[in-house]
Each structure stands twice: as C-alpha cells, then as structure tokens.
Amino acid sequence: MDESSNTPVALITGCSTGIGRATAHLLAKKGWHVFASARQLGTVTNLSSGRITPLCLDVTDEASMATSVQEVLAKVGRINALVNNAGYAQAGPMEEVSMDEVRRQFETNAFGALRMTQLVMPTMRAQGTGRIINVSTMGGRVVIPFIGTYNASKFALEAMSDALRMETRPFGVRVILVEPGGVRTNFNAAANQNAQQHTTNIKSPYNRFLVSLMRFTGQIEGMSSTPETVAKVILRALTTRNPRARYIATPDARIMLAVMLRMSDRMRDAVWSRMLGLKA
C-alpha cells in the first residue's frame, strides 16, 4: 500500500454491516487508506485488504476509543477523515423504556461520536485540515412515535454537529451531517425486534400501537435505499471542495423532510395519529 502523505486516511466506526461497511469499500476503491472499525473485531476482519485495516473500536468505551485513535496515528501518522457511523435504534414507548436503555442509546449514537471527535481534533487541528462526517438520520429532525429515544439521541447529534461545525472551521476542519432515511441493512430489523420485545408485554397499554408501528415500517421497507447509496453521499461530503452542512442522503428522507418540516406540530401529530391509531 502506498503510505505517502498523498494517501488520505479515514477512520470509520460501525463497519460490521450496512453503511459503514459500504463506505469502507468505496473509500478504499477511491484510493483512501481506511481503518474500518467495529465493536467485535471478528465482524470486520474479512474487510482486510491492501487499503483497509480492520480495527476493534467500541464507541461506548473510553479506553477503546483512545487506543484506536492512537493506533491509527502510530501506523500512518494522520487522520484526514473521521466517519462517525456507529449507531442503533432503540424502539419502545418512552414510558416503558428503561433508563439503562436510554443511556446506552445516547452513549452509542451521540456521546461516542462526540468523544471520537474530541480525540481526533488535536491531530486535525495540527494538520490544518480534516473532515468529520456524523451519520445522523431524517429522524434527527423529525420525530416518529415509539422511537423517541433514538430520535432524541440523533437530535443531540445534530445539535452537537452544528456547534462543532462553527467551532472547528477556523482550524480548517469541516463537520458535516449525513441524513439517510430507510436503508436496507439489518438496522431496521434490529429496531423491529427491539419493538417486538415490548409487544410481548400484553399488559402494556401501548401494545396495539407498537403492532401498528411494525406494520407501518414493513410497508415502507420497499422505499429503502442501499447502503451504497449513502456511502456515495459520504464520499461526496469528504471530497467536494465546499461541503454543505447537511446532506439528505436518500429519496425517502428528502420527501419526508420536505413534507414534515413544513407542517405545524398539530398537523404532524394528526398524521402520526392516523397512521398508528393514536387517537384520543
């Protein structure tokens, strides 16, 4: 592998499946040296190639994050891009979700991304350049009932990104949000499985609404995009001269945000009430 200073280096979290894995493949194809990380090293070892180095990195563990950044710097001496992609969706009624589940959701989706940013910033600031991609979601700007904890963590990620974008710009670092909608990965399946755990509680007053939610997500599955679609948007955000603050990454997200963000709160409530049977 060409280890010259002209070879850009990217560190990506959450590469075991989906968007992270597709992004690692695409960046490597385009000549980047990619450190493709996941919580379980065994899920990314098959990515190993001349341009992809597998890495064990748990974004909920301080030592793991710090060690991973140090390992990248020890091997290649620079980090040109950080892609904060690791994340998952916690589904269930806000009343019933445990506080441990809430904390784990925020640790993975928001706090981990912020800590990774803090760890790479000294290097990027010294370089005078760098890009940080935070993979959010259309759900970071529009709330869907019964995935409120997930929405909240992504709203937090969006707010952090907005602040970071302004704070880091004087040092040549650009912070960019990528907002997909539905993506054909095991992400939605995991979220549905998570919701199904709540439906097994037949005493829950929310049971019938969660069944409606799972039916709704199943109906829109056909509108989902491929992980490769989002990976191409991430590549564009990393390489274009003047990147935007936000990239809406999939057609369904463009439609959803265009419609929902123009509605009043009352109108949005009415739409979800009709879809999920949440009438008073």
KAJO-V898581 format. One record per backbone hydrogen bond with DSSP energy under -0.5 kcal/mol. NH is the residue of the N-H (numbers start at 0). CO is the residue of the C=O. Records with the same first field share a line. If there is no record, write none. Layout:
NH=CO ; CO
//
This chain:
2=0
6=3
7=5
9=32
10=80
11=9 ; 34
12=82
14=36
19=13 ; 16
20=16
21=17
22=18
23=19
24=20
25=21
26=22
27=23
28=24
29=25
30=27
31=26
32=7
33=31 ; 50
34=9
35=33 ; 52
36=11 ; 34
37=54
40=38
42=39
43=40
44=40
46=43
47=44
48=51
52=33
53=51
54=35
56=37 ; 54
58=56
60=57
64=60
65=61
66=62
67=63
68=64
69=65
70=66
71=67
72=68
73=69
74=70
75=71
76=71 ; 72
79=8
80=8
81=130
82=10
83=81 ; 132
84=82
89=87
90=88
91=145
95=92
96=92
101=97
102=98
103=99
104=100
105=101
106=102
107=103
108=104
109=105
110=105
111=106
113=109
114=110
115=111
116=112
117=113
118=114
119=115
120=116
121=117
123=119
124=120
125=121
126=122
127=123
128=123
129=171
130=79
131=173
132=81 ; 130
133=131 ; 175
134=83 ; 132
135=133 ; 177
137=179
139=136
140=137
141=137
146=143
149=89
150=146
151=147
152=148
153=149
154=150
155=151
156=152
157=153
158=154
159=155
160=156
161=157
162=158
163=159
164=160
165=161
166=162
167=163
168=164
170=167
171=168
172=167
173=129
175=131 ; 173
176=244
177=133
178=246
179=177
183=224
184=182
188=184
189=185
190=186
191=187
192=188
193=189
194=190
195=191
196=192
197=193 ; 194
198=194
199=195
200=197
201=199
203=200
206=203
208=205
209=205
210=206
211=207
212=208
213=209
214=210
215=211
216=212
217=213
218=214
219=215
220=217
222=219
223=220
224=181
228=225
229=225
230=226
231=227
232=228
233=229
234=230
235=231
236=232
237=233
238=234
239=235
246=176
248=178 ; 246
249=178
253=249
254=250
255=251
256=252
257=253
258=254
259=255
260=256
261=258
262=259
267=263
268=264
269=265
270=266
271=267
272=268
273=269
274=270
275=271
276=272
277=272
278=276
//
